[in-house]
Amino acid sequence: MRIEQGFQQQPPPVLHPFLDDPVYPTSHATVIQELTRFGDDINGYIRDLGKYVEPPTLIQYDHFGQRVDQLKTSEGWRRLKQVAAQEGMVSIAYDRAAYGPLARVLMFLKTCLWTGDSHMRPGGSDVSHTETTARPVYPHREIENGTPFRLEGVKWFSSATDGQLALALAQVPNQGLGLFVVPMPDADPELLSPDARSLPFQPRNGIRIHRLKNKIGTHALPTAELELQDTIGFLLQHGAQLNGVRAIAPVLNITRVHSAATSVGNLAKCLAIARAYTHVRRVTRAQVLLAGVPLHTATLARTEVLRRALTHFLFGVVGLLGLSEAEMATDSERARLRLLTPVLKAFAAERAVGGMEECMAALGGLGYMEETGIGRLIRDSLVEKIWEGMINVLALDMLRAARGGAIKAFCEWSRAVIARNESKLDVAELVKALTLLESLKLVDSHARPGLLLVAHVASASYLLEHAQWSRLELDNVIAQRWIEEGGLNEVVKLVSAGPREEWDKMIVHKL
């Protein structure tokens, strides 16, 4: 019997990433035309470009033994970068004349639609203690914004290898940590001013690629170890004192929101694949579609509730970011943005992959096949637990944000949302968690449970706020399920138990 003579599973339909999504069209009606067009392009030529994306390769020496460090990326990767620029995947966030504070919302909506169907990833930076040093090109001139420096050091994990420009932190002797913009080897000279182009640049601006990283996921992204030798970078300075960490903080906040958008976008894509499959896969002797099997539907419903909680949390923070950048945010909103950014990134990374695994299992053996794309999305999403801060690092960052009255501002906002609840929604568990948070003394050893508590209260509050806006019974049900079944009660118990340092040591180290 030939294999094509047996049972042939009908392929699932390709769903429109915007119009067929259960969340995006109802929540963001003001940009439907633009996102509908973009969704059409994703299902068309953008997805086709993904077929031509291959891992990068590095040629360090030519056939004469000369060091060349030639990075080769695939045609698909280069074309996708062009599409990202044409679509304004970064620039649209700064078009405030057209979109005002909604510019960031539109940008991150496009990011969520794009993420699951491309191989693109933004780069990242580690702002911990750096050994990279910087010395002025002209030692006797006054140091100011734009002053050129020579950088020496090693970048152990660089994801901006094929970029035009990169940001780097370096120690300036006797002055502290500075932030520098560094032209990469293939940078367009037109990006630099005439004075900058006249500087004594080394070949490839002194940047040598030691090796490409062999990663679990994000295979198309050229991540490398870089050596910086006499690399020219331009100081980014505001004020008299160098403060590189403070200068790069806005970039880190935006990249953390990018990370959360990647997690949410990948989860949404996995759910779309699993949902489409239920309408073509028949099971049991009665040949019932999976869409008509209550147990299967219940499993996907739990994952969809998670996805909606993360989505509304994401765009709640994006809304705050847009207000802040448009200089329309109140002090309370700025404090909430500072508090919730690390919380959002950590929570989305922590929870999204589990939802993707459910989607993989929902397709049975087919889900385990590379062709469905779910495996790649899971691999690519695992980096979000590490990139721009692991959950423990982000929990400690949340503690720093909480010291400035941000917890108080956040709790006041959440209570105001709860006070507007006119439905039959039972919010007793949410009120209990909020009361605990208001009285909680956050300490380093218990920072992670504290972060999870803030995340659950925030996501539940945003779901509740959305239900109040939509006035749909379905949104009330989703908010209720998230409050009761999303893990809030378990986190409350964990936080209430207090630190357990001594037992933790015994469990891990047998002390």
Buried (B, 14 or more C-beta within 10 A) or exposed (E): EEEEEEEEEEEBEBBBBBEBBBBBBBBBEEBEEBBBEBBBBBBEEBBEBBEBBBBBEBEEEEEEEEEBBBBEBBEBBEBBBEBBEEBBBBEBBEEBEEBEBBBBBBBBBBBBBBBBBBBBBBBBBBBEEBEBBBEBBEEEEEBEEEBBBBBBBBBEBBBBBBBEBBBBBBBBEEEEBBBBBBBBBEBEEEEBEEEBEEBEBEEBBBBBBBEBBEBEBBBBBBBBBBBBBBBBBBBBBEEEEBBBBEBBBEBBBBBBBBBBBBBBBBBBBBBBBBBBBBBBBBEEEEEEBBBBBEEBBEBBBBBBBBBBBBBBBBBBBBBBBBBBBBEEBEEBBBBBBBBBBBBBBBBBBBBBBEBBBBBBEBBEEBBEEEEBBBBBBBBBBBBBBBBBBBBEBBBBBBBEBBEEEBBEBBBEBBBEBBEEBEBEBEBEBBBEBBEBBBEBEBEEEBBBBBBBBBBBBBBBBBBBBBBBEEEEEEBBBBBBBBBBEBBBBEBBEBBEEEEEEEEEEEEEEEE
